[in-house]
Amino acid sequence: MKSFCLVVIVFLVIGATCGEDAGDRMVGANIHLREGRFDRALELYMEEAKERPEYITPIVAISSVYYMKKDYKEAVNYLEKAIGIDKKGAEGKIKSYEGKLNTKYLKWQIYYNGSVEYSKDDPVKGIELAKKALEVDDPTKVSQSYNLLANLMLKEGKKEEAKGFFMKAIETDKNNIQAYMTFGHFSLAGRDTDNALKYFNEALRIDSSKIEIYELIGQAYLLKKEHGKAIESLEKALSITGKNPTILYNLMVANYEAGKYYEAINKGKEVLGLENVENLVLVSVYNLMGQVYQKKKDYKNVVAVVEEAINKGAINCDSYSLMAHAHYKLGNTKTSSNWSKKWDECEKNK
């Protein structure tokens, strides 16, 4: 009986030593992984995979390291390799590496991020991976995957398929704010302002502090020519963020289109009083200020505004047009003719 017990003990020790994960190399690699020394961990996992290509553990481990290094393409490649050898076993090992990395849904994260990365130069592969990211036991993750698929379909020009995936994203998780935002953007781009407002307001239900939502609602109302509501929404955005050149410019547009020229000019001046404003915004503000003064038949101020814009390098072809028209109205026909020529040259060189 003693002899039998000894045999059993020896057998168990040998089994533990020869098991797939028990080698010193894998133990060391796992320690390096946990402590964030990813390059060393990868080196050891690669050695293990080379010596024992039939085992999936080092292959899954390599995928996990590449995920942590944000090399999502390689993470996908090794995960697919492991699943190709033994799908059930690979998924079990993925679970074990979730514990080592103190994360959840590792397989989903690899497929989701891999889809985003691959879609940049291989849209078909990106879509394939996004569909695999649907295979997760969590409604919020499924919804995110549908939202990703919708965006990828949009990039491919498949609008109807995109719309279907947006709807599935929302049906799966009614609190997926990103799905509402993306579908709202999609609707707004197609000038479907009613649907855009519907989805932006749903997003607002989830997070009423999100500045971007108020901006987009404002833009939707601008398209609908409901200037009062546009101004109200944009002012709300401004109250949250403080001075913001883009929001101020949109408020300038809303007031201009509503015939509130004094308010439009003041919003423009607020933008010009800010530092580090993007040149594109400056050009738009100066040109709109010129148009406001043009509407008021204040041609001297049109010239003054455009001259200031020229000094700041914030001009485009419309700036020359404004100058030509203003000088013509002021009776400076020769000067007007010179600006008209510059306008023509600018348009030809666009």
C-alpha positions in Angstrom: 0.0 0.0 0.0 2.9 2.4 0.8 4.4 1.6 -2.6 1.2 2.3 -4.3 0.8 5.7 -2.6 4.4 6.6 -3.6 3.7 5.8 -7.2 0.6 8.0 -7.2 2.5 10.9 -5.6 5.3 10.6 -8.1 2.8 10.4 -11.0 1.1 13.6 -9.8 4.3 15.5 -9.5 5.4 14.4 -12.9 2.0 15.3 -14.4 2.2 18.8 -12.9 5.7 19.3 -14.3 5.0 18.1 -17.8 1.6 19.8 -18.2 1.1 22.4 -20.9 1.5 25.5 -18.7 4.0 24.3 -16.1 7.3 25.0 -17.7 9.6 27.5 -16.2 9.6 29.5 -19.4 5.8 30.0 -19.4 5.8 30.7 -15.6 8.4 33.4 -16.2 6.6 34.8 -19.2 3.4 35.1 -17.3 5.2 37.0 -14.5 6.6 39.4 -17.1 3.1 39.8 -18.6 1.5 40.6 -15.3 4.2 43.2 -14.5 4.0 44.9 -17.8 7.3 43.7 -19.3 5.5 42.8 -22.6 8.6 42.5 -24.8 10.3 40.0 -22.6 7.0 38.1 -22.1 6.5 38.0 -25.9 10.1 36.7 -26.4 9.5 33.8 -24.0 6.0 33.0 -25.4 7.5 33.0 -28.9 10.2 30.5 -27.9 7.5 28.2 -26.3 5.3 28.4 -29.4 8.3 27.5 -31.6 9.2 24.5 -29.6 5.7 23.3 -29.0 3.6 24.4 -32.0 0.8 21.9 -31.3 -0.1 23.7 -28.0 -2.5 26.7 -28.0 -1.5 28.2 -24.7 1.6 30.2 -25.9 -0.3 31.2 -29.0 -3.2 32.7 -27.0 -0.6 34.3 -24.7 1.1 35.9 -27.7 -2.2 37.3 -28.8 -2.8 38.7 -25.3 0.7 40.4 -25.3 0.0 42.0 -28.7 -3.3 43.2 -27.4 -1.6 44.9 -24.5 1.0 46.4 -26.8 -2.0 47.8 -28.9 -0.8 45.8 -31.9 -4.3 44.7 -32.6 -3.7 43.2 -36.0 -1.1 40.7 -34.6 -3.4 40.1 -31.6 -6.1 39.0 -34.1 -3.8 36.9 -36.2 -2.6 34.9 -33.2 -6.1 34.6 -31.7 -7.4 33.2 -35.1 -4.5 30.8 -35.2 -5.3 29.4 -31.8 -9.0 29.1 -32.6 -8.1 27.4 -35.8 -6.2 24.7 -33.8 -8.8 24.2 -31.0 -11.7 26.7 -30.7 -13.0 25.5 -27.4 -9.6 25.1 -25.9 -8.5 28.6 -27.2 -11.6 30.2 -25.7 -10.8 28.6 -22.3 -7.3 29.9 -22.4 -8.5 33.4 -23.3 -10.5 33.3 -20.1 -7.4 32.4 -18.1 -5.5 35.3 -19.6 -8.4 37.7 -18.7 -7.5 36.8 -15.1 -3.8 37.3 -15.7 -4.4 40.7 -17.3 -7.2 41.7 -14.8 -9.6 42.4 -17.7 -12.9 41.1 -19.1 -14.1 40.2 -22.6 -10.6 39.8 -23.9 -11.7 38.0 -27.1 -14.3 40.7 -27.8 -11.7 43.5 -27.2 -9.2 41.8 -29.6 -11.8 41.4 -32.3 -13.3 44.9 -31.8 -10.0 46.7 -31.8 -8.7 44.5 -34.6 -11.7 45.4 -36.7 -11.1 49.1 -36.2 -7.4 48.7 -37.1 -7.9 46.3 -40.1 -10.7 48.5 -41.6 -8.2 51.3 -42.3 -6.7 49.3 -45.2 -8.8 46.2 -45.5 -12.5 47.0 -45.1 -13.6 43.4 -45.8 -11.5 42.1 -43.0 -12.7 44.8 -40.7 -16.3 43.9 -41.3 -15.5 40.2 -40.8 -13.9 40.9 -37.4 -16.7 43.3 -36.4 -19.2 40.4 -37.0 -17.1 38.1 -34.9 -17.2 40.7 -32.1 -20.9 40.1 -31.9 -20.2 36.8 -30.3 -20.1 38.1 -26.8 -22.4 37.5 -23.8 -23.0 41.1 -23.0 -25.7 43.3 -24.5 -23.6 46.5 -24.3 -20.7 44.9 -26.1 -23.0 43.5 -28.8 -24.6 46.9 -29.2 -21.1 48.5 -29.6 -20.3 45.9 -32.2 -23.4 46.6 -34.2 -22.6 50.3 -34.0 -19.1 49.6 -35.3 -20.6 47.5 -38.2 -22.9 50.4 -39.1 -20.0 52.8 -39.3 -18.0 50.4 -41.4 -20.9 49.9 -43.8 -21.3 53.7 -44.1 -17.6 53.9 -45.1 -18.4 51.4 -47.8 -21.4 53.4 -49.0 -23.8 50.7 -47.9 -26.3 53.1 -46.3 -29.3 50.7 -45.9 -27.2 48.0 -44.3 -25.7 50.7 -42.0 -29.1 51.8 -41.0 -30.1 48.2 -40.2 -27.1 47.8 -37.9 -27.7 51.2 -36.2 -31.2 50.0 -35.4 -29.9 46.7 -34.0 -27.4 48.6 -31.9 -30.2 50.6 -30.3 -32.6 47.7 -29.9 -29.8 45.7 -28.1 -28.9 48.5 -25.7 -31.2 51.4 -25.4 -28.6 53.3 -23.4 -25.9 53.1 -26.0 -25.3 56.8 -26.5 -22.8 56.3 -29.2 -25.4 54.5 -31.4 -27.8 57.4 -31.0 -25.1 59.9 -31.8 -23.8 58.0 -34.8 -27.3 57.5 -36.2 -28.1 61.1 -35.6 -25.0 62.1 -37.5 -26.0 59.8 -40.3 -29.5 61.3 -40.4 -28.1 64.9 -40.3 -25.7 64.2 -43.1 -28.7 63.1 -45.2 -30.6 66.2 -44.1 -33.2 64.1 -42.4 -33.4 66.6 -39.6 -36.5 65.1 -37.9 -34.7 61.7 -37.4 -31.5 63.5 -36.4 -33.3 65.4 -33.7 -35.1 62.3 -32.5 -31.8 60.4 -32.0 -29.9 63.4 -30.6 -32.6 63.9 -28.0 -32.4 60.2 -27.1 -28.7 60.8 -26.5 -29.5 63.8 -24.4 -31.7 61.6 -22.3 -28.7 59.4 -21.5 -26.2 62.3 -20.9 -27.6 65.8 -20.6 -24.1 67.3 -20.0 -22.6 66.3 -23.4 -21.8 69.5 -25.2 -21.6 67.9 -28.7 -25.3 66.9 -28.5 -26.5 70.5 -28.0 -24.2 71.6 -30.9 -25.7 69.0 -33.2 -29.2 69.8 -32.2 -28.5 73.4 -32.9 -27.1 72.5 -36.4 -30.2 70.4 -37.1 -32.5 73.3 -36.2 -30.3 75.6 -38.4 -31.0 73.3 -41.3 -34.7 73.4 -40.5 -34.5 77.2 -40.4 -35.9 77.1 -36.8 -33.4 79.8 -35.7 -34.9 80.4 -32.3 -34.5 76.7 -31.3 -31.0 76.6 -32.9 -29.9 79.6 -30.8 -31.4 78.2 -27.6 -29.5 74.9 -28.1 -26.2 76.5 -29.1 -26.4 78.9 -26.1 -26.9 75.9 -23.8 -23.7 74.3 -25.3 -21.9 77.5 -24.8 -23.0 77.7 -21.1 -21.4 74.3 -20.5 -18.2 74.7 -22.4 -17.5 78.5 -22.0 -16.1 80.5 -24.9 -15.8 78.1 -27.9 -15.0 79.5 -31.4 -17.0 76.9 -33.3 -20.1 77.2 -31.2 -19.9 81.0 -31.3 -19.6 80.9 -35.1 -22.7 78.7 -35.4 -24.5 81.2 -33.1 -23.3 83.9 -35.4 -24.8 82.0 -38.4 -28.1 81.4 -36.5 -28.5 85.1 -35.6 -27.5 86.2 -39.2 -30.1 83.9 -40.8 -32.7 85.1 -38.2 -31.9 88.7 -39.3 -30.4 89.6 -35.9 -27.4 91.3 -37.4 -26.2 93.1 -34.2 -26.1 89.8 -32.3 -24.3 88.1 -35.2 -21.6 90.8 -35.3 -21.2 90.5 -31.5 -20.7 86.7 -31.7 -18.2 87.3 -34.5 -16.3 89.8 -32.3 -16.2 87.3 -29.5 -14.5 84.7 -31.7 -12.0 87.3 -32.9 -11.2 88.1 -29.2 -10.2 84.5 -28.5 -6.6 83.1 -28.8 -5.5 80.2 -31.0 -8.6 80.0 -33.2 -8.2 77.8 -36.2 -7.7 79.7 -39.4 -10.7 78.0 -41.1 -13.0 79.3 -38.3 -11.4 82.8 -38.6 -11.9 82.9 -42.4 -15.6 81.9 -41.9 -16.1 84.5 -39.2 -14.5 87.4 -41.2 -16.5 86.5 -44.3 -19.8 86.3 -42.4 -19.1 89.6 -40.7 -18.5 91.0 -44.2 -21.8 89.6 -45.4 -23.6 91.1 -42.3 -22.2 94.5 -43.1 -23.1 94.0 -46.7 -26.7 93.3 -45.7 -26.7 96.5 -43.7 -25.2 98.3 -46.7 -22.3 99.4 -44.5 -19.7 98.9 -47.2 -16.9 100.8 -45.4 -17.0 98.2 -42.6 -17.1 95.4 -45.2 -13.7 96.8 -46.5 -12.4 97.2 -42.9 -13.3 93.7 -41.9 -11.8 92.1 -45.0 -8.6 94.2 -44.7 -8.2 92.9 -41.1 -8.7 89.4 -42.4 -6.1 89.9 -45.1 -3.6 91.1 -42.5 -4.2 87.9 -40.5 -4.0 85.6 -43.5 -7.6 84.6 -42.9 -9.1 84.9 -46.4 -10.4 82.8 -49.3 -12.1 83.5 -52.6 -15.2 84.9 -51.0 -13.1 87.5 -49.3 -12.1 88.9 -52.7 -15.8 88.9 -53.8 -16.8 90.9 -50.8 -14.1 93.5 -51.5 -15.0 93.8 -55.1 -18.7 94.3 -54.3 -18.0 96.8 -51.5 -15.6 99.0 -53.5 -18.1 98.9 -56.4 -20.8 100.2 -54.1 -18.5 102.8 -52.7 -17.8 104.1 -56.2 -14.2 102.8 -56.4 -14.7 101.1 -59.8 -11.0 100.6 -60.6 -10.3 99.1 -57.2 -13.4 97.0 -57.5 -12.1 95.7 -60.9 -8.8 94.8 -59.4 -10.5 92.8 -56.6 -12.7 91.1 -59.2 -9.6 89.9 -61.1 -8.2 88.5 -57.9 -11.5 86.8 -57.3 -11.5 85.2 -60.7 -7.9 84.0 -60.3 -8.7 82.5 -57.0 -11.7 80.6 -58.3 -9.7 79.3 -61.2 -7.0 78.0 -58.9 -9.3 76.2 -56.5 
